[in-house]
Amino acid sequence: MAVEEHKPAKKRWSLLKVIEISLSVTLIILLAMYLFQFRRRGDPDLEVSVRDITISDVKLAPFHEYLPVEGTVQPMTTVYLDAVEGGRVEKIFVEVGSVIKEGDPILQLANTNLLMDIMWREAELFQQSNNLRNTRLAMEQFKLQLDQQLSELENQIQQQKRLYERYKELDKDSLIPKHDFETAKDQYEYLLKRKELMTQSQKTELAFRRGQVDALEQSLQRMQTNLDVVKQRQENLTVKAPITGQITSLNAEIGQSKSPGQRLGQIDVLSGFKATAFINEEHLGRVEVNNAGEFDFVGQTFNLIIKKIYPEVKDGKFEVEIEFRGERPKGIKRGQTLHVRLELGQISKAVLLAKGDFLKATAGEWVYKIDMENNLAIKTRVKLGRQDSQAIEVLKGLKPGDRVITSSYDGFANKEKLLLKEK
C-alpha cells in the first residue's frame, strides 16, 4: 500500500514543475519583449548643441554656375631644345634654373664622323680649286699662243698684200710675167682664208676652254656651299639659346650620346605666365573661348579668361588654355596649381543651399533638415545639382525656407534624427 500511494504524488509534482517552468519561460519572453520595446522607445536621439553646428537657410536666389577646375601654371612661351646634330655630350655650360640670353652656349656635342667629313670636303675643295687655277692658266697660255700665231699671220698678210698690190700695178702694164702676178694673188688670198679659219678656230677653242672654267667654277661653288652646310652642322654641335629665358629642363650628362632630333631641354620665357587645365568631357559643349574665371592667391582674388580650347578628348578630359586678365599675381611660379572657379552659363534663379563640410560625409545625397517645432534635425534625402564657389543648387528634397545643418556631420553616427539643444 505504501508503494501505491507514492506513485500518484510523483506525477502531481511533475505536472506542477512543468507548469512552473512554462510560466517562467513565458515571463522571460514577455520581459525580453518589454525590454526590447522599452529600449526602442527609450533609446534617445543624439543630442546636439546648436552652438556647435552651422545652420543655413534654403533660398531662391540668383545663381551663377561655376565649374571648379585645377589649373597648372605654365610660362606664356616655352621653347624646346632639340639636338639638330647627333653626338656625344662633351661640355655643359649652364645648370637647370639658370637665366640665359639669346645666343648663350648651353652644351657642346662632339661628332668625330662629322669632323672627318669636313676634313674630306675641305681637301676635295682644295683639289678642285687647284684644278680650276690650272685650267685658267692653261687657257691663258693657249690664248697667248693663239695671239702670237695670229700676229705672225697678220704680218705675213701685210707683206703679201704689199707684194700683191705692187704686182697688180705692174701687171696692168704687162711689166711682169702673168704667172708671178697670179702666184702673188693666190698667196695673198690663201693667207686671208687662213686668218679667217684661224680666228674661227680660236673662238671655238676659247669657248670650249671657257666652258671648262665655268664648269669648274660652278663645281667649286657647289663644293663650297656643301662645305659651308657641313660646317654649319658643326656649329650646331654647340647648342645655343634661341631666346632669352630660364633653363627649366636639361636632359644631358657628360658622355651621353644624343641622336638628331632628341629632346635636350627647354627654355621658359619669363615675360608672363598662363595656365592649362583638363576638364571632364561632359562640359565640352558648355565651355567656350572667353569664358571668365577666378582664383584665390595669397589672400587676393584674380581673374582669368579662356583663350584656347583643344577639343581632342583624352582619358575622358579635354584641355583648355587660360590666361590672366587684369592684375597678375606676384610670386606665382611654373608648375603651381590654381583652384579655378570657371564661369558657366548666365545668371538664373535657383533653389540654393550654402556649401559646407556636410558634403564630405553625404556626397550630396542627404542632409539633416531642421524641424524647429520639435527641436529635431531629420535625415532627409536630397538631389543636388550645379554649384558655384559658395552655394549648390537643390533639385529635389528641399524648398525655399527650409533650414539645414551645413557644418560637418562627423560624430553624428549617421543617426536618423538629431535632438537639438540650446546649450
C-alpha positions in Angstrom: 0.0 0.0 0.0 2.8 2.4 0.8 4.2 1.9 -2.7 0.8 2.6 -4.4 0.4 5.9 -2.5 3.8 7.2 -3.5 3.4 7.0 -7.3 0.5 9.5 -7.7 2.4 12.0 -5.6 5.3 11.9 -8.0 3.1 12.6 -11.0 1.5 15.6 -9.3 4.9 17.1 -8.6 6.0 16.7 -12.2 2.9 18.4 -13.6 3.4 21.4 -11.2 7.0 21.6 -12.2 6.1 21.7 -15.9 3.6 24.4 -15.2 6.1 26.4 -13.2 8.7 26.1 -15.9 6.3 27.1 -18.6 5.2 30.2 -16.7 8.8 31.1 -16.1 9.7 30.9 -19.8 6.6 32.9 -20.7 7.5 35.6 -18.2 11.1 35.7 -19.5 9.8 36.1 -23.1 7.4 38.8 -22.1 10.1 40.6 -20.1 12.5 40.4 -23.1 9.9 41.8 -25.4 9.1 44.6 -23.0 12.8 45.4 -22.6 13.2 45.4 -26.3 10.3 47.7 -26.9 11.4 49.9 -24.0 14.8 50.1 -25.4 13.4 51.1 -28.8 11.2 53.7 -27.3 13.8 54.8 -24.7 16.8 54.9 -27.0 17.3 58.7 -27.0 18.1 60.7 -30.1 21.6 62.1 -30.3 21.7 65.4 -28.6 23.5 68.2 -30.5 24.1 71.7 -29.3 23.1 74.4 -31.8 26.2 76.3 -30.8 28.4 73.6 -32.3 26.7 73.4 -35.7 26.1 75.7 -38.6 22.5 76.1 -39.8 21.8 77.6 -43.3 18.6 78.6 -45.0 17.5 77.2 -48.3 16.8 80.2 -50.6 15.5 81.0 -54.0 18.3 83.3 -55.3 20.3 84.3 -58.4 22.7 81.6 -59.3 25.9 81.9 -61.4 27.3 78.4 -62.1 31.0 77.9 -61.5 32.9 74.8 -62.6 35.8 74.0 -60.2 38.9 73.1 -62.2 42.6 72.7 -61.3 44.9 74.8 -63.5 48.6 74.3 -63.7 50.8 77.4 -64.2 52.8 77.4 -67.4 55.1 80.1 -68.9 53.5 82.1 -71.7 56.1 80.8 -74.1 58.2 77.7 -73.9 61.0 76.9 -76.4 62.1 73.3 -76.6 65.8 72.4 -77.3 66.3 69.5 -79.7 69.6 68.1 -81.0 70.0 69.3 -84.6 73.0 67.0 -84.9 73.8 63.9 -83.1 76.9 63.5 -80.9 78.4 62.8 -77.6 77.9 65.4 -74.8 81.3 66.9 -74.3 80.6 70.1 -72.2 77.7 71.6 -70.3 77.9 75.3 -69.8 74.7 76.0 -67.7 72.6 74.4 -65.0 68.9 74.0 -64.7 67.3 77.2 -63.4 69.9 79.5 -64.9 68.7 82.6 -66.7 70.4 82.9 -70.1 70.4 85.3 -73.0 69.8 84.5 -76.7 72.9 83.1 -78.2 74.5 81.8 -75.0 76.0 78.3 -75.3 74.2 75.6 -73.4 76.1 72.5 -74.2 78.7 71.2 -76.6 78.5 67.9 -78.5 81.3 66.1 -80.2 80.9 64.2 -83.5 84.0 62.5 -85.0 82.3 61.4 -88.2 81.2 65.0 -88.9 84.7 66.3 -88.3 86.2 63.7 -90.7 83.5 64.7 -93.3 84.5 68.3 -93.1 88.2 67.5 -93.5 87.5 65.3 -96.6 85.4 68.0 -98.1 88.0 70.7 -97.5 90.6 68.5 -99.2 88.3 67.9 -102.1 87.6 71.7 -102.4 91.3 72.5 -102.3 92.0 70.0 -105.1 89.1 71.4 -107.2 90.4 74.9 -106.6 93.8 73.8 -107.9 92.2 72.2 -111.0 90.4 75.5 -111.7 93.6 77.5 -111.3 95.5 75.2 -113.6 92.7 75.2 -116.2 92.6 79.0 -116.2 96.4 79.2 -116.6 96.3 76.7 -119.5 93.6 78.8 -121.1 95.6 82.0 -120.8 98.7 80.3 -122.2 96.6 78.9 -125.1 95.1 82.3 -125.7 98.6 83.9 -125.7 99.8 81.2 -128.1 96.9 81.9 -130.5 97.5 85.6 -130.3 101.1 85.1 -131.3 100.1 82.9 -134.2 97.5 85.4 -135.3 100.0 88.2 -135.0 102.5 86.3 -137.2 99.8 85.6 -139.7 98.8 89.3 -139.8 102.4 90.2 -140.5 102.6 87.7 -143.4 99.3 89.0 -144.8 100.6 92.6 -144.7 103.8 91.7 -146.5 101.9 89.6 -149.1 99.3 92.4 -149.6 102.0 94.9 -150.5 103.6 92.4 -152.9 100.2 91.6 -154.4 99.3 95.3 -154.9 102.7 96.0 -156.5 102.4 93.1 -158.9 98.9 94.2 -159.7 100.1 97.6 -160.9 102.9 96.0 -162.9 100.6 93.5 -164.4 98.4 96.3 -165.8 101.4 97.4 -168.0 102.5 93.8 -168.6 105.8 94.5 -166.9 105.9 91.2 -165.1 105.0 87.6 -166.1 101.5 86.7 -165.6 102.5 83.7 -163.6 104.2 85.8 -160.9 101.2 88.0 -160.5 98.8 85.1 -160.1 101.1 83.4 -157.6 101.2 86.6 -155.5 97.5 86.9 -155.7 96.8 83.3 -154.7 99.2 83.5 -151.8 97.5 86.7 -150.5 94.0 85.1 -150.7 95.4 82.0 -149.0 96.7 83.9 -146.1 93.4 85.8 -145.7 91.5 82.5 -145.7 93.9 81.0 -143.3 93.4 84.0 -141.0 89.6 83.5 -141.1 89.9 79.8 -140.3 92.4 80.5 -137.5 90.1 83.2 -136.0 87.2 80.8 -136.1 89.2 78.0 -134.6 90.4 80.3 -131.8 86.9 81.3 -130.9 85.7 77.7 -130.8 88.7 76.6 -128.7 88.4 79.5 -126.3 84.7 78.9 -125.9 85.4 75.3 -125.0 88.0 76.2 -122.5 85.8 78.9 -121.0 83.1 76.3 -120.7 85.6 74.1 -118.8 86.4 77.0 -116.5 82.8 77.8 -115.9 82.0 74.2 -115.1 84.9 74.1 -112.7 83.8 77.3 -111.1 80.2 76.0 -110.6 81.5 72.8 -109.2 83.8 74.7 -106.9 80.9 76.9 -105.8 78.7 73.8 -105.1 81.5 72.2 -103.1 82.0 75.4 -101.1 78.3 75.6 -100.4 78.3 71.9 -99.3 81.3 72.6 -97.1 79.5 75.6 -95.6 76.5 73.4 -94.8 78.6 70.8 -93.2 80.4 73.5 -91.2 77.1 74.8 -90.1 76.3 71.3 -88.9 79.5 71.5 -86.9 78.4 74.8 -85.4 75.1 73.1 -84.5 77.1 70.8 -82.2 77.2 73.8 -79.9 73.6 74.1 -78.7 72.9 77.8 -78.1 69.9 79.5 -76.5 67.4 80.5 -79.3 65.7 83.0 -76.9 66.3 84.8 -73.6 64.7 82.9 -70.7 65.3 80.4 -67.9 66.5 76.8 -68.4 63.8 74.7 -66.8 64.9 71.4 -68.1 68.2 69.9 -69.3 68.4 66.3 -70.2 72.1 65.8 -70.7 75.1 64.4 -68.9 78.7 64.4 -69.8 79.5 61.4 -72.1 75.9 60.8 -73.1 75.2 60.1 -76.8 72.4 62.2 -78.4 70.6 61.4 -81.6 69.4 64.0 -84.1 66.0 65.4 -83.0 66.3 64.1 -79.4 64.9 66.4 -76.8 67.7 68.1 -74.8 65.7 70.5 -72.6 63.5 73.6 -72.6 63.6 77.3 -72.0 60.8 79.3 -70.4 60.3 82.9 -71.4 59.9 84.9 -68.2 57.7 87.7 -69.6 54.5 86.1 -68.4 52.5 83.0 -67.3 49.4 81.2 -68.3 47.6 78.1 -67.0 46.4 74.9 -68.5 43.6 72.8 -67.2 41.8 69.5 -68.0 38.0 69.4 -67.9 35.7 66.4 -68.0 34.3 65.9 -71.5 30.7 66.3 -70.3 31.4 70.0 -70.1 32.9 70.3 -73.6 29.7 71.8 -75.1 29.4 74.4 -72.4 33.0 75.7 -72.1 33.7 78.4 -74.6 36.6 80.8 -75.5 36.5 84.0 -73.4 34.6 82.3 -70.5 35.8 84.0 -67.4 37.1 82.5 -64.2 38.7 83.5 -60.9 41.0 82.0 -58.3 42.4 83.0 -54.9 46.1 83.5 -54.3 47.8 84.9 -51.2 44.5 86.4 -49.9 43.5 88.0 -53.2 41.1 87.1 -56.0 42.5 87.2 -59.5 40.6 86.9 -62.8 41.2 84.6 -65.7 39.9 84.0 -69.2 39.9 81.0 -71.5 42.0 81.7 -74.6 42.1 78.3 -76.3 40.2 75.1 -76.3 41.7 71.8 -77.5 38.7 69.7 -78.4 40.6 66.4 -78.5 39.4 64.2 -75.7 42.0 62.0 -73.8 41.0 59.8 -70.9 37.6 61.5 -70.7 39.0 65.0 -70.5 39.8 67.9 -72.8 42.4 70.7 -72.4 41.9 74.4 -72.2 44.5 77.2 -72.1 43.8 80.1 -69.6 45.4 83.5 -69.4 45.4 86.0 -66.6 43.2 89.1 -67.1 43.9 92.4 -65.4 46.2 92.3 -62.4 48.6 89.4 -62.4 49.6 87.6 -59.2 53.2 88.3 -58.0 55.3 85.4 -56.8 53.5 82.8 -58.9 55.8 80.0 -60.3 55.8 77.4 -63.0 54.0 74.2 -62.1 51.9 75.8 -59.3 48.3 74.5 -59.0 45.5 77.0 -59.2 42.0 76.2 -57.9 40.0 78.0 -60.6 36.3 78.8 -60.5 35.3 78.8 -64.1 32.0 80.5 -65.0 29.4 78.5 -67.0 26.2 80.0 -68.4 24.2 83.0 -67.5 22.8 84.1 -64.1 19.4 82.4 -63.3 17.1 81.8 -60.4 17.6 78.6 -58.5 16.9 77.0 -55.1 20.3 77.2 -53.3 21.9 75.8 -50.2 25.2 77.1 -48.8 28.2 74.8 -49.3 29.7 73.2 -46.2 31.6 70.3 -44.8 28.4 68.2 -44.7 29.1 67.3 -48.4 32.2 65.3 -47.4 30.0 62.8 -45.4 26.9 62.7 -47.6 28.3 63.1 -51.1 25.3 65.4 -51.6 22.8 62.5 -51.2 21.1 63.6 -48.0 21.1 66.3 -45.3 19.9 67.0 -41.8 16.8 69.2 -42.2 15.7 71.3 -39.2 12.3 70.7 -37.6 12.1 73.7 -35.3 8.8 72.8 -33.8 10.2 69.6 -32.3 13.8 70.7 -32.0 14.9 68.0 -34.3 17.2 67.6 -37.3 15.8 64.9 -39.5 17.8 63.0 -42.1 16.3 63.9 -45.5 17.1 62.6 -49.0 18.0 65.3 -51.5 19.2 65.7 -55.0 21.8 68.4 -55.7 22.9 69.9 -59.0 25.1 72.7 -60.2 27.4 74.6 -57.8 29.4 77.8 -57.5 32.0 78.9 -55.1 29.6 79.4 -52.2 26.3 77.6 -52.9 24.9 74.5 -54.5 21.7 74.0 -56.4 18.9 71.9 -54.8 16.9 69.9 -57.4 14.8 67.8 -55.0 14.1 67.2 -51.3 14.2 70.9 -50.1 12.3 74.1 -50.7 13.0 77.7 -50.0 12.6 78.5 -46.3 13.9 75.1 -45.1 16.8 75.1 -42.8 19.7 72.6 -43.0 22.8 71.7 -40.9 25.7 72.5 -43.3 28.6 72.0 -40.9 30.5 68.7 -40.6 28.4 65.6 -39.8 31.3 63.9 -38.1 30.2 62.4 -34.7 26.5 62.2 -35.7 26.9 58.4 -36.3 24.5 58.6 -39.3 21.5 59.0 -36.9 18.1 59.3 -38.5 17.3 62.2 -36.0 19.2 64.6 -34.0 17.9 66.3 -30.9 18.8 70.0 -30.8 19.6 71.6 -27.5 20.3 75.2 -26.7 23.5 74.8 -24.7 
